[in-house]
Amino acid sequence: MIKDESEQAHKPQFASAPGQARKTATVEDSLAAAAELKPMVGSVRRLARERRAALAKRGKMALPPEER
């Protein structure tokens, strides 16, 4: 579960500017993150497909108790 950043304590990006507000990522940072996450996409899609198939076959009882 992803938390809203506005609820988190402020962490300064640079020691020289502790009061600086959070900024959006640069294009380079975004591309680097996307390249890092790309290999996980296939496995996540596979897990989601298996989960949907189990739900279709056995209903809600196919889920682990903490997800029901």
Secondary structure, 3 states (H helix, E strand, C coil): CCCCHHHCCCCCCCCCCCCCCCCCCCHHHHHHHHHHHHHHHHHHHHHHHHHHHHHHHHHHHHCCHHHC
